[in-house]
């Protein structure tokens, strides 16, 4: 288990083993995520928003407003 001490300015030095395990370098960002009351997970926030590109597939075909309204009306009337 790794430990760190909080300075008077609220700073800590992340132990080297933890930095290596999380892939952290100087300037890396981290997040503190509350997992339970009083317990936090320390998570590397090194991924950029651009890395999310391509995770979701593009829709097959665009649907018009008229088609959406027709589908809503059919479901509302019990038709299929």
N, C-alpha and C positions, 0 to 999 in steps of 0.2 A: 504494500500500500504506500502510495506517495502522499506526502503532506507538504503544506506551504504555510507560511506565516504572513498575516496581513500587517502591512506597515501602517504608520499613523496617517498616511495619505490614502489608505484603502487599497493599496496595491499589493499584488503578490507576484512572486516569481514562479512560473509553471515549471515543475521539475522536468529535467531533460528527457527522462523516459516517457513522460506524458506527451511532451512536444513531439517526440519522434513518433509515438504511436498514433497521434492525431494528424501528423504531417504538417505541423505548424512551423512557420518561419517568422522572422522579424516582420512585423506589419500584418500578420494574419489576424483575422477577426474570429472571435468566439462568441457563443451565445450561452446564456444561463437559462435553462428551461425548467420551470417548476414542474416536478413530477408528482409530488405530494406536498401536503402542508409542511413547510420547513425543509424539504429535500429538493435539490436541484441537480439537473444533469448539465455537465459542461460539454458543449458541442462545438466542434470546429465549424465555422461558417465560411469556408474557403471557396465554395462553389458560387460562380456568378449566375445571374439570371440567364445569361446566354447559354449556359450548359443545359437548361431545360428545353431548349429548342429541339423539336422532333419527338418529344415524349408522347404527344397526342397525335393521333392520325387525323388527317384532314377529312371533312365530311365528303361523302360520295357525290352528292348533288345538292345544289342550293334549293331551298324550299321557299316558295313565295308566301307573302302574307295571306293571300287568298287561299292557298293550300292549307296553311296553318288554321285559318278561320273555319274552313270546311271540315278539317279533322276534329276541331274542337266541337263544332256543331253536331257532327255525327256521334261523337262520344257522349255528348250531353243528351242526345235523343235516344241513346241506347242502340243505335245502328252501328254496324261495323263494316 
